[in-house]
Amino acid sequence: MDLTELRKAVMEAELVDAHAHNIVSIDSALPFISGFSEANGDALSYAPHSLSFKRNLKDVAELYGCEKTLHGVEVHRRLAGLQSISSTCFRAAGISAILIDDGLRLDRKHEIDWHKNFAPVVGKILRIEHLAEEILNEELPVGSSWTLDFFTEIFVGKLKSVGAKIFGLKSIAAYRSGLEINTNVTKKDAEEGLAEVLHAAKPVRISNKSFIDYVFIRSLEVALLFDLPMQIHTGFGDKDLDMRLSNPLHLRDVLEDKRFSKCRIVLLHASYPFSKEASYLASIYPQVYLDFGLAVPKLSVHGMISSVKELLELAPIKKVMFSTDGYAFPETFYLGAKKAREVVFSVLRDACADGDLSIPEAIEAAKDIFSQNAIQFYKINYSVKSSGSENRVSPNFVKVNGNDSEDDVLFVRVIWSDASGQQRCRVVPKNRFNYVVTKNGIGLTFASMGMTSFTDGPADETNLTGVGEIRLMPDLSTKWRIPWIKQEEMVLADMHLKPGEAWEYCPREALRRASKILKDEFNLVMNAGFENEFFILKSILRDGKEELVPFDSTPFCSTSSYDAASYLFHEVIPALHSLNITVEQLHAESGKGQFEMALGHTACMHAADNLIYTREVIRSITRKHGLLATFMPKYALDEIGSGAHVHISLWQNGQNVFMGSDGSSRHGMSKVGEEFLAGVLHHLPAILAFIAPIPNSYDRIQPNTWSGAYKCWGKENREAPLRTACPPGIQHGLVSNFEIKSFDGCANPHLGLAAILAAGIDGLRNHLSLPEPIDTNPSSLDAELQRLPKSLSESLEALEEDNVFTDLIGEKLLVAIKGIRKAEIDYYSNHKDAYKQLIYRY
């Protein structure tokens, strides 16, 4: 029996996740381990000893490529950040649509719309008990009191107000009073039940059976009015639930009540351990449907397969639906999807072997279970069509543009940034990428990490030549559909000597090593956010020769300048958003044709990756319109310079610990914040060799240009190279981060941040303290302050004399960086106008 086509259909099927919950912030108080078990309290400590925990933890660790321990996964999550891990999980899961019940109380949960970052279509399922509790928790006007009629008017009114905007209702009656719903509950009993609920302390938690039954029946009436399905929790759950009362057979009165015979009902969680009972009900009642989320992936492999098989023993395939029941953590969505594919394939394979299904019937069944049944049942007006098609939900929902189908991808760009900060790529066909490159990488000469800004060959003193080859290994968590061109993807690469063995010259690995030291020694994570300055140039003919001139000539924050370029940013910003890169603001800068774009802060590895992609987006979209964007520090010596200012903060357990705890904190920052900043200040002359890496960088770092020319720091002092910042929303007198103004667009962001980390770690190790801040223009104190290096030669000399980077950056990588910088100095000192060609490289 050839199962190739069936396996392909199952593994490549688009998934409609018809029952899930909100994801929480990375700093939520909810312990990550709770994503692997329904247990809580002391019982949760035994979760690691369950079969499903061991299997699911291994699957997550393999997805992330990290240590296969709970601690290893948790460290990876904190370092990568929520956006990155969510992108990784949802991309691997292949989920096209999610219906979210946002009634689950979770600490620091994200709003439903936030999830649109990761799935083309996101909709709401309304939990009826949660709505009732929200209403009863509201304060009434003085002199008013709750009556059953008053409650019903508000409750039914709110349901009707959203009836056309949601995909369904949900009840957790099983958790509160059980599924033996009294469809004829009297008004008197309901009134007494409401009184009992109100008598308890706030916040209200509804548990009176009569009142719950009343709410359920009123909700069914609205569901019929709007033709909305009702999801019902059945089977197992956490210990709040009395499982004796969660058997779906208790729903007989509801199912037999002729008033509700047309109300479509979904039995959630495969009703485990009552899967056979659920299958029976779906086979004899036309309004009953089944969903196996939670049972998959929370049971053992045998349990998952048995449960789904039991559902299909009697139930029509057209009534069985997939969901993840994902909640709180993006990993739960990934695991639900991954295990569902494996389980459904196993079940359908056995059905074919037993003669129940033919291969074509099994393929159709897979499509039905994973998406088609839910699309029809929940009336999701959504389909993946040809390239460039739009995904649409009902007219009451905001239209969301989905990614093109992966099936039409032709090429993948594998991108790296070398030691001179140039972004390069190799392009491979998608099939080769999938089956060869993801496992074995792409060959690349050692010489590639020794190249300078002026030639594509290794500098003499780098110890890197054309002898020897590494492997570019794609980091799949960074793979994205390219937003400015169809049928291509891009991914960032790590450098390995062989798959699994990092090369010591790899910039991303250098940042990873430094981040690990900061975490291991001080339990800290460094966040970074970049401000990108760049010029947009246009081509003109002058005396028969092409010449590049500024896009316009308007001043700082000019409205007309932004207006002229707005058509570009209307493409750039959505493109960045499609890559999960947050843009906080943008404006015209002081230079002619110059703009600045500020990105949101995130974990430093993610920030560096985002900077590379941001440069790619801006350059590519301007090029598409016949323009050229350049990030070089001083493209014209008589023009203002461009930087890549970076804002740095320190985080611990999701809290910003760079900031002081109150207004009396020294300089508004914590002790660790001061020591870290003091380390950066102390080593700043040597850091410049990383973050201002070419001779042209020092044409920008001049007094009175807001680029930071003196070795000092200041509070909100834009002439200081290190500026502590108190942005809007931060308590007066405190600072949330510091800005390094010397960083520019020629720097490799991973190496630059690694150098900053190394300096900060030295400050923490040696408990360095800051001098007093400079509260005036440093140039007025020229005789008192040390000038920062005026040239690359001086910063290289400072690096030669500074030993702290050897251990933290790596000796061999440091030798290569110094060799490249020496070559840059020699070349540009002998070729005075050669810097003009850098607009094409940066």
C-alpha positions in Angstrom: 0.0 0.0 0.0 1.6 3.3 -1.1 0.9 5.9 1.6 3.0 8.7 0.0 0.1 10.8 -1.2 -1.8 10.3 2.1 1.3 11.3 4.1 1.8 14.3 1.9 -1.9 15.3 2.3 -1.8 15.1 6.1 1.6 16.8 6.6 0.8 19.6 4.2 -2.8 20.2 5.0 -3.8 23.7 6.0 -5.1 23.8 9.6 -8.1 25.6 10.9 -7.7 25.8 14.7 -11.3 26.0 15.8 -10.7 26.1 19.5 -7.9 27.9 21.3 -7.1 30.6 23.8 -4.9 33.7 24.2 -1.2 33.7 24.4 0.4 35.4 27.3 3.3 37.8 27.6 6.8 36.3 28.1 6.8 37.8 31.6 3.4 36.3 32.6 3.3 34.8 36.1 1.9 31.6 34.6 4.6 28.9 34.8 5.7 27.6 31.4 5.4 24.0 32.7 1.6 24.5 33.0 1.5 24.4 29.2 2.3 20.7 29.4 -0.4 19.6 31.9 -3.9 20.2 33.2 -2.5 19.8 36.7 -1.9 22.8 39.0 -0.5 23.4 42.5 1.6 20.6 44.0 0.3 18.2 41.4 2.1 20.1 38.7 5.5 19.1 40.1 4.7 15.5 38.9 4.0 16.6 35.3 7.6 16.0 34.1 7.2 12.4 34.9 4.3 11.9 32.4 4.7 10.4 29.0 3.2 13.4 27.2 5.5 15.8 29.0 8.6 13.9 28.1 7.5 13.6 24.4 6.3 17.2 24.1 9.3 18.8 25.8 11.6 16.9 23.4 9.5 18.1 20.4 9.8 21.7 21.5 13.5 21.5 22.2 14.1 20.0 18.7 12.1 22.8 17.1 14.2 25.4 18.9 17.5 23.5 18.6 18.2 23.9 22.3 19.0 21.7 25.2 16.4 19.1 25.7 15.5 20.1 29.3 12.8 22.3 30.7 15.4 24.8 31.8 17.0 24.8 28.3 13.7 25.6 26.6 12.9 28.3 29.1 16.3 30.0 28.6 15.7 29.9 24.8 12.3 31.4 25.2 13.6 34.3 27.2 16.5 35.0 25.0 14.5 34.7 21.7 11.5 36.7 22.9 7.8 36.1 22.4 7.6 37.4 18.8 10.4 35.1 17.6 9.2 31.9 19.3 5.6 32.6 18.3 6.7 33.0 14.7 8.7 29.8 14.9 5.8 27.8 16.4 3.0 29.0 14.1 5.2 28.7 11.0 6.0 25.1 11.9 2.4 24.4 12.9 0.9 25.5 9.5 -2.1 27.1 11.1 -4.2 29.3 8.7 -7.0 30.3 11.0 -7.6 30.4 14.7 -10.8 30.8 16.7 -10.1 32.1 20.2 -12.1 31.7 23.4 -10.7 34.7 25.3 -12.7 33.9 28.5 -9.9 32.0 30.1 -8.4 34.0 32.9 -4.6 34.2 32.2 -2.0 36.6 33.6 -0.9 39.2 31.0 -2.7 37.7 28.1 -2.6 39.3 24.7 -5.7 40.6 23.0 -7.2 38.6 20.2 -6.0 41.0 17.5 -2.4 40.4 18.5 -2.6 36.8 17.3 -3.1 38.1 13.7 0.6 38.5 13.6 0.8 34.7 13.2 -2.3 33.5 11.4 -4.1 35.1 8.4 -7.6 34.8 10.0 -8.3 35.1 13.7 -11.8 35.2 15.1 -13.6 35.1 18.5 -15.6 32.4 20.3 -17.5 34.0 23.2 -17.6 32.1 26.5 -21.0 32.7 28.0 -20.2 32.2 31.7 -17.4 34.7 31.4 -19.8 37.3 29.9 -22.3 36.7 32.6 -19.6 37.1 35.3 -18.3 40.3 33.6 -21.9 41.8 33.7 -22.4 40.9 37.4 -19.0 42.3 38.4 -20.0 45.7 37.0 -21.0 48.4 39.5 -24.6 49.4 39.4 -25.9 53.0 39.8 -26.7 53.9 43.4 -30.2 52.8 44.3 -30.2 50.0 41.7 -30.1 46.3 42.3 -29.9 43.1 40.2 -33.0 41.3 39.2 -33.2 38.3 36.9 -35.0 40.3 34.3 -32.5 43.2 34.5 -29.6 40.7 34.1 -31.3 38.9 31.2 -31.9 42.1 29.4 -28.2 43.1 29.6 -26.9 39.6 28.9 -29.1 38.9 25.9 -28.5 42.4 24.6 -24.7 41.9 24.7 -24.9 38.6 23.0 -27.0 40.1 20.2 -24.7 43.0 19.9 -21.8 40.7 19.0 -23.8 37.9 17.4 -22.8 38.9 13.8 -19.1 39.5 14.8 -18.2 36.2 16.4 -17.9 32.6 15.2 -19.6 30.8 18.0 -20.5 30.6 21.7 -18.9 28.3 24.3 -20.0 26.9 27.7 -17.9 25.6 30.5 -21.0 24.3 32.4 -19.1 21.1 32.9 -16.7 22.9 35.2 -19.3 24.5 37.3 -22.4 22.3 37.8 -22.2 19.6 35.2 -23.7 18.8 31.8 -27.1 17.6 33.0 -28.7 20.9 31.9 -32.3 21.5 32.9 -33.8 22.9 29.8 -36.9 23.9 31.7 -35.3 25.6 34.6 -38.0 27.8 36.3 -37.7 31.6 36.7 -38.0 31.2 40.4 -35.1 28.7 40.6 -33.0 31.0 38.4 -33.8 34.0 40.6 -32.7 32.1 43.7 -29.6 31.0 41.9 -28.8 34.6 40.9 -29.3 35.7 44.5 -26.9 33.0 45.7 -24.3 34.1 43.2 -24.6 37.8 44.2 -24.3 36.9 47.9 -20.8 35.6 47.4 -17.9 38.0 47.4 -16.6 39.7 44.2 -15.2 38.9 41.8 -18.3 36.9 40.9 -17.8 33.2 40.0 -21.0 31.5 38.8 -21.5 28.1 40.3 -25.2 27.8 41.1 -26.7 25.1 38.8 -30.0 26.7 38.2 -28.5 30.0 37.2 -25.9 28.3 35.0 -28.7 26.3 33.3 -30.7 29.5 32.8 -27.7 31.3 31.2 -27.1 28.3 29.0 -30.7 28.2 27.7 -30.9 31.9 27.0 -27.6 31.6 25.1 -28.9 28.7 22.9 -31.9 31.0 22.0 -29.5 33.7 20.8 -27.3 31.0 19.0 -30.4 29.9 17.1 -31.2 33.5 16.1 -27.7 34.1 14.6 -27.1 30.5 13.5 -24.1 30.3 15.9 -22.7 26.9 17.0 -22.2 26.2 20.8 -18.9 24.7 21.9 -19.3 22.7 25.1 -16.5 21.5 27.3 -16.8 17.8 27.8 -14.5 15.2 29.3 -11.3 15.8 31.2 -9.8 19.1 32.4 -8.2 20.6 35.5 -9.3 19.6 39.1 -12.1 22.2 39.2 -14.1 19.8 37.1 -16.0 16.9 38.5 -15.5 14.4 35.6 -18.5 12.3 36.6 -20.6 15.3 35.4 -18.7 15.9 32.2 -19.9 12.9 30.3 -21.7 14.2 27.2 -24.5 11.7 27.7 -25.7 14.1 30.3 -26.7 16.4 27.5 -29.6 14.2 26.4 -32.3 16.7 27.6 -30.7 19.5 25.5 -30.3 17.3 22.5 -33.9 16.0 22.7 -35.4 19.5 23.3 -37.1 20.3 20.0 -36.6 24.0 20.5 -32.9 23.5 20.1 -32.8 20.7 17.5 -31.3 23.1 14.9 -28.7 24.5 17.3 -25.3 23.0 16.3 -23.3 21.7 19.2 -19.6 20.9 19.4 -18.3 18.4 22.0 -14.8 19.5 22.8 -11.7 17.6 23.8 -12.8 14.3 22.2 -14.9 14.1 25.4 -12.0 11.9 26.8 -12.4 9.5 28.4 -15.9 9.4 27.1 -14.8 9.4 23.4 -17.1 6.4 22.5 -20.1 8.1 24.0 -19.3 11.3 22.0 -19.0 9.2 18.8 -22.4 7.7 19.5 -24.1 11.1 20.1 -22.6 12.5 16.8 -23.9 9.4 14.9 -27.5 9.8 16.1 -28.0 13.5 16.6 -27.6 15.6 13.4 -26.7 18.7 15.5 -23.8 17.1 17.3 -20.2 17.6 16.1 -16.8 16.6 17.6 -13.5 18.3 18.3 -10.4 16.5 19.5 -8.2 19.4 20.8 -6.6 18.9 24.2 -6.8 15.1 24.0 -4.2 15.7 21.3 -1.5 16.4 22.4 -2.1 15.9 26.2 -2.5 12.1 26.1 0.2 9.5 25.5 0.6 8.4 21.8 -1.5 5.3 22.4 -4.1 7.5 24.2 -4.3 10.0 21.4 -4.6 7.4 18.7 -7.2 5.4 20.6 -9.3 8.5 21.4 -9.4 9.6 17.7 -10.1 6.1 16.6 -13.0 5.9 19.0 -14.5 9.1 17.7 -14.5 7.7 14.2 -16.0 4.3 15.2 -19.5 5.8 14.7 -19.3 9.5 14.0 -19.3 10.7 10.4 -15.9 12.0 9.3 -17.7 15.2 8.2 -18.4 15.9 11.9 -14.9 15.5 13.3 -12.7 18.6 13.6 -9.2 19.5 14.6 -8.2 22.1 17.1 -5.1 22.6 19.3 -6.8 24.0 22.4 -3.6 26.0 22.5 -3.3 28.5 25.3 -0.9 30.8 27.0 2.2 29.5 25.2 2.8 29.3 21.4 4.4 25.9 21.9 1.0 24.5 22.8 -0.3 25.4 19.3 2.7 23.8 17.7 2.4 20.6 19.7 -1.3 20.4 19.0 -0.7 20.7 15.3 2.3 18.4 15.1 0.8 15.6 17.1 -2.6 16.0 15.3 -0.9 15.4 12.0 0.9 12.3 13.3 -2.1 10.9 15.0 -4.5 11.5 12.1 -2.0 9.9 9.7 -1.7 6.9 11.9 -5.5 6.6 12.3 -6.2 7.0 8.5 -3.4 4.6 7.6 -4.9 1.9 9.8 -8.3 2.6 8.4 -6.9 2.0 4.9 -5.1 -1.1 6.0 -8.3 -2.4 7.6 -10.3 -1.7 4.4 -12.5 1.0 5.9 -11.1 3.6 3.5 -9.4 3.8 0.2 -6.4 6.1 -0.1 -8.3 8.8 -2.0 -11.1 8.7 0.7 -8.4 9.0 3.5 -6.9 12.0 1.7 -10.3 13.6 1.6 -10.9 12.7 5.2 -7.7 14.4 6.2 -8.6 17.7 4.5 -12.1 17.5 6.1 -10.8 16.9 9.6 -8.0 19.6 9.4 -9.9 22.4 7.7 -12.9 21.9 5.5 -15.3 20.7 8.2 -14.5 23.7 10.4 -14.6 26.2 7.5 -18.2 25.0 6.7 -19.3 24.5 10.3 -18.1 27.9 11.6 -19.0 29.6 8.2 -15.4 30.9 7.8 -15.4 32.6 4.4 -11.7 31.8 3.9 -9.7 29.9 1.4 -6.1 29.9 0.2 -6.0 30.5 -3.5 -3.4 31.6 -6.0 -0.5 33.9 -5.3 -1.6 37.3 -4.0 -5.1 36.2 -3.1 -6.8 37.7 -0.1 -8.2 35.8 2.9 -11.6 37.0 3.9 -13.9 36.4 6.8 -17.5 37.6 7.3 -18.2 41.3 6.4 -18.2 42.3 10.1 -14.5 41.3 10.4 -11.5 43.3 9.4 -10.0 41.9 6.2 -6.6 40.4 6.8 -4.1 39.7 4.0 -2.6 36.3 4.3 0.7 35.0 3.0 0.8 33.4 -0.4 0.7 29.6 -0.3 4.1 28.1 0.4 3.5 25.8 -2.6 4.4 28.6 -5.0 7.7 29.5 -3.4 10.5 29.1 -6.0 13.6 30.3 -4.1 15.0 30.9 -0.6 17.6 33.5 0.1 20.1 32.4 2.8 21.4 35.6 4.3 24.5 36.4 6.4 26.2 39.6 7.5 30.1 39.5 7.4 32.6 41.1 9.7 32.6 44.3 7.7 28.8 44.5 8.1 27.9 43.7 4.5 24.7 41.7 4.0 25.1 38.9 1.5 23.1 35.9 0.4 23.1 32.6 -1.5 19.9 31.7 -3.3 18.7 28.1 -3.6 15.5 26.5 -5.1 12.9 25.8 -2.5 12.9 22.0 -2.9 16.7 21.9 -2.4 16.3 24.1 0.6 13.8 21.8 2.2 15.5 18.5 1.5 19.2 19.4 1.5 20.0 22.8 2.9 18.0 22.6 6.1 20.0 19.5 7.1 23.4 20.0 5.5 23.7 23.8 5.0 25.4 25.6 2.1 29.1 25.5 1.6 31.0 28.9 2.0 34.7 29.7 1.9 36.6 30.7 5.1 37.5 33.9 3.2 34.0 35.2 3.4 34.5 36.4 7.0 37.7 38.2 6.1 36.3 40.5 3.4 36.5 44.3 3.6 34.2 47.0 2.4 36.3 47.7 -0.7 36.9 44.3 -2.2 35.5 40.8 -2.2 38.7 39.1 -0.9 40.1 38.4 2.5 42.3 41.0 4.2 45.9 39.9 4.8 46.0 39.7 8.6 42.7 37.9 9.2 44.2 34.4 9.0 41.3 33.6 6.7 41.9 32.5 3.1 40.3 30.6 0.3 41.4 27.4 1.9 38.7 25.7 4.0 34.9 25.7 3.9 32.1 26.2 6.4 28.4 25.5 6.3 25.8 28.2 6.3 23.0 26.6 8.4 19.6 28.3 8.1 18.0 29.3 11.4 14.4 28.3 10.6 13.0 30.6 13.3 14.0 33.5 11.1 12.5 32.2 7.8 10.0 34.6 6.3 8.1 35.1 3.1 9.7 38.0 1.3 7.1 40.8 1.3 8.4 42.9 -1.6 8.6 40.1 -4.2 6.5 37.1 -4.9 7.5 33.4 -4.7 10.6 33.9 -2.5 11.5 33.4 1.1 14.5 34.5 3.2 16.2 33.2 6.2 19.2 34.1 8.3 22.1 31.7 8.6 24.5 30.6 11.4 28.0 29.6 10.4 29.0 26.0 11.3 32.2 24.0 10.6 29.8 21.1 10.1 26.1 20.9 10.9 25.7 21.2 14.7 29.2 22.6 15.4 29.3 26.4 15.5 32.3 28.1 13.7 34.2 30.5 16.1 34.0 33.3 13.5 30.2 33.3 13.4 28.8 36.7 14.4 25.4 35.3 15.6 27.2 32.7 17.7 29.4 35.5 19.2 26.3 37.3 20.4 24.7 34.1 21.5 27.8 33.3 23.7 27.9 36.7 25.3 24.2 36.6 26.0 24.6 33.2 27.7 27.4 34.6 29.9 25.2 37.5 31.0 22.4 35.1 31.7 24.4 32.4 33.5 26.4 34.8 35.7 23.9 37.5 36.4 20.5 36.1 35.4 20.1 39.1 33.0 18.9 39.5 29.4 19.9 42.5 27.3 17.2 44.0 25.1 18.0 46.4 22.2 16.1 48.6 19.9 17.6 50.4 16.9 16.9 53.8 15.3 17.8 53.6 11.6 18.9 56.7 9.8 19.3 56.6 6.1 19.3 58.7 3.0 17.1 58.2 0.0 18.8 59.2 -3.3 17.5 59.5 -6.8 19.4 59.4 -10.1 19.6 62.4 -12.4 21.5 63.1 -15.6 24.0 66.0 -15.3 26.2 66.8 -18.3 25.3 63.5 -19.8 26.4 61.6 -16.6 24.3 59.8 -14.0 24.5 61.4 -10.6 22.8 60.4 -7.3 21.2 63.3 -5.5 19.0 63.6 -2.4 15.3 62.6 -2.8 14.3 66.0 -1.5 15.7 69.0 0.4 13.4 69.7 3.3 14.4 70.1 7.0 14.0 68.0 10.1 10.5 66.5 10.7 9.3 68.2 7.6 5.7 67.2 6.8 6.3 67.7 3.1 9.3 65.4 3.1 7.3 62.6 4.7 4.4 63.3 2.3 6.7 63.0 -0.7 8.1 59.7 0.6 4.8 58.3 2.1 4.1 56.0 -0.9 7.4 54.2 0.0 6.6 53.9 3.7 3.1 52.6 2.8 5.0 49.6 1.5 7.9 49.5 3.9 5.9 49.5 7.2 3.4 46.7 6.3 6.4 44.7 4.9 8.2 45.1 8.3 5.0 44.2 10.2 4.7 41.1 8.1 8.1 40.1 9.5 6.9 40.8 13.0 9.2 43.9 13.2 7.6 46.6 15.3 8.0 50.2 14.0 7.5 52.7 16.7 7.8 55.9 14.7 9.5 57.5 11.7 10.3 61.1 10.6 12.3 63.2 8.2 15.8 63.8 9.6 18.0 66.9 9.2 19.8 65.8 6.1 18.5 66.3 2.6 16.5 63.2 1.8 17.3 61.7 5.2 14.8 59.7 7.3 14.9 57.9 10.7 12.9 54.9 11.6 12.7 53.6 15.2 12.2 49.9 15.9 10.7 48.4 19.0 13.1 46.9 21.6 13.4 43.1 22.0 15.9 40.5 23.1 19.3 41.5 21.6 19.6 38.5 19.2 16.1 39.2 17.8 16.9 43.0 17.6 20.1 42.3 15.5 18.1 40.0 13.2 15.4 42.6 12.9 18.0 45.2 11.9 19.3 43.1 9.1 15.8 42.5 7.7 14.9 46.2 8.1 17.8 47.2 6.0 16.8 44.6 3.4 13.2 45.9 3.3 14.1 49.5 3.0 16.8 49.0 0.4 14.7 46.6 -1.7 11.5 48.7 -1.7 13.3 51.9 -2.6 15.2 50.1 -5.3 11.9 48.8 -6.7 10.8 52.4 -7.1 14.1 53.4 -8.9 15.6 55.0 -5.8 18.6 54.1 -3.6 18.6 54.0 0.2 22.0 54.1 1.9 22.8 53.6 5.6 26.5 54.6 5.3 27.6 57.0 8.0 28.6 60.0 5.8 27.6 59.5 2.2 28.5 63.2 1.5 31.1 64.9 3.7 29.2 68.2 3.6 26.0 66.5 4.7 24.8 65.4 8.1 25.6 61.8 9.1 23.5 58.7 9.5 23.7 56.4 12.6 22.0 53.3 13.9 21.6 54.5 17.5 20.8 51.6 19.7 18.8 51.7 23.0 19.9 49.1 25.6 18.1 47.8 28.7 18.5 44.9 31.1 15.7 42.5 31.9 15.2 39.8 34.6 12.2 37.5 34.7 10.3 39.8 32.4 11.0 43.0 34.3 13.2 46.0 33.3 16.0 46.0 35.9 18.1 48.7 34.3 15.6 51.2 35.8 15.9 52.2 39.4 13.1 51.3 41.8 12.2 54.8 42.9 13.1 58.5 42.5 15.9 58.2 45.0 17.9 55.7 42.9 21.3 56.9 41.9 21.0 58.6 38.5 17.6 56.9 38.1 19.0 53.5 37.4 19.6 50.3 39.4 23.0 49.2 40.7 23.3 46.6 37.9 22.2 49.2 35.4 24.9 51.6 36.5 27.6 48.9 36.6 26.7 47.7 33.1 26.6 51.3 31.7 29.9 52.1 33.4 31.5 49.1 31.7 30.3 50.3 28.3 31.6 53.8 29.0 35.0 52.4 30.2 35.4 50.3 27.0 33.7 52.7 24.6 36.9 53.6 22.7 37.5 50.0 21.8 33.8 49.3 21.2 34.0 51.8 18.4 36.1 49.4 16.3 32.9 47.2 16.2 30.1 49.7 15.9 31.9 52.4 13.8 33.9 50.0 11.6 35.1 52.0 8.6 37.1 55.2 8.3 34.0 57.0 7.0 32.4 56.3 10.4 34.6 58.9 12.0 33.7 61.6 9.5 30.3 61.3 11.2 31.4 61.2 14.9 32.2 64.9 15.3 31.4 67.5 18.0 28.1 69.4 17.7 26.4 66.8 15.4 24.5 64.7 18.0 26.8 61.7 17.4 28.8 61.6 20.6 32.4 62.7 20.1 33.6 62.7 23.8 34.0 59.9 26.3 31.1 60.8 28.7 27.5 60.1 29.5 24.6 62.3 30.2 20.9 62.4 31.1 18.9 63.2 28.0 22.1 64.7 26.5 22.1 64.1 22.8 25.7 65.3 22.4 26.9 62.6 24.8 27.7 59.2 23.1 25.8 57.5 26.0 22.4 59.0 26.8 20.2 57.7 29.5 16.5 58.0 28.5 13.2 58.6 30.3 10.7 58.0 27.6 6.9 58.9 28.0 5.3 56.7 30.6 8.4 56.3 32.8 8.3 57.9 36.3 10.1 61.2 36.4 13.6 60.8 37.7 14.0 57.2 36.5 15.6 56.0 33.3 14.5 52.9 31.4 17.4 52.5 29.0 20.5 54.1 27.6 21.3 55.0 24.0 24.6 54.5 22.2 24.8 57.1 19.5 28.1 55.9 17.9 26.6 52.8 16.3 26.2 53.2 12.6 24.8 51.4 9.5 28.1 49.8 8.5 28.4 47.7 11.7 27.5 44.1 11.8 24.7 44.3 14.5 25.5 40.9 16.1 29.2 41.8 16.5 28.3 45.3 17.7 25.9 44.1 20.4 28.3 41.3 21.4 31.0 44.0 22.0 28.5 46.1 24.1 27.5 43.0 26.1 31.2 42.1 26.7 31.9 45.6 28.1 28.7 45.6 30.2 29.6 42.2 31.6 33.1 43.5 32.6 31.3 46.4 34.4 29.2 44.0 36.3 32.1 41.7 37.2 34.2 44.5 38.5 31.4 46.6 40.0 32.4 49.7 38.0 30.7 53.0 38.9 29.9 56.0 36.7 31.4 59.4 36.9 29.0 62.3 37.2 26.8 62.9 34.1 27.6 65.7 31.7 24.7 68.1 31.6 26.0 70.5 28.9 27.5 70.3 25.4 30.7 68.2 25.9 32.6 70.3 23.4 32.4 73.2 25.8 34.5 71.0 28.2 37.0 70.0 25.6 40.0 70.6 27.9 38.5 68.4 30.6 36.9 65.5 28.7 38.7 62.8 26.8 37.9 62.8 23.1 36.7 59.5 21.7 38.8 58.1 18.9 38.9 60.5 15.9 39.7 57.8 13.4 39.4 54.1 12.9 43.2 53.9 13.6 42.6 55.3 17.1 39.8 53.0 17.9 41.8 50.0 16.6 44.6 51.1 18.8 42.2 51.2 21.8 41.0 47.7 20.9 44.5 46.4 20.7 45.1 47.7 24.3 41.8 46.3 25.7 42.0 42.7 26.8 38.4 42.2 27.9 37.1 41.3 24.4 39.4 38.4 23.8 37.6 35.9 26.0 34.1 37.2 25.5 34.2 37.7 21.7 36.8 35.0 20.9 40.4 35.4 20.0 40.3 34.2 16.4 37.3 36.3 15.5 39.0 39.3 17.2 42.1 38.7 15.0 40.0 38.7 11.9 38.1 41.9 12.9 41.4 43.7 13.6 42.9 42.5 10.2 39.8 43.8 8.4 40.0 47.2 10.1 43.7 47.5 9.3 43.0 46.8 5.7 40.2 49.4 5.7 42.6 52.1 7.1 45.3 51.4 4.6 43.0 51.4 1.6 41.0 54.5 2.3 44.1 56.5 3.4 45.4 55.8 -0.1 42.2 56.2 -2.0 40.6 59.4 -0.7 37.4 59.3 -2.9 36.8 55.5 -2.6 34.3 56.1 0.3 31.8 57.4 -2.3 31.3 53.8 -3.6 30.0 52.6 -0.2 26.5 53.8 -1.0 26.2 50.6 -3.1 27.4 48.4 -0.3 25.6 49.8 2.8 
